[in-house]
Amino acid sequence: MFVRHDVADYSVWKKGYDGFSSYQKSHGVFSQSVWQSIENPNEVTVIHDFHSIEKAKSFANSQELKETMKKIGVKGTPQIWYTNKGAK
């Protein structure tokens, strides 16, 4: 699952994101990474890996995630898309 959004202040957002890691793990995230735009460090893309699309969608639609994103400074509506790892 990829999530792209703008944040008010990356350092505030990152601290809140890191503090949310136990919720992520308990809801199926087994690997994650954070990327910042070169042109705008407050433009963030996060990659979360799940074992099923159902777990990914459940996590993305959780009220707790939505509330946390708002609380840590996510601006506007995030762009979310789902992918499978391509064959080698």
Buried (B, 14 or more C-beta within 10 A) or exposed (E): BBBBBBBEEBEEBBEBBEEBEEBBEEBBBEEBEBEBEEEEEBBBBBBBEBEEEEBBBBBBEEEEBEEBBEEBBBBEEBEBEEEEEEEE
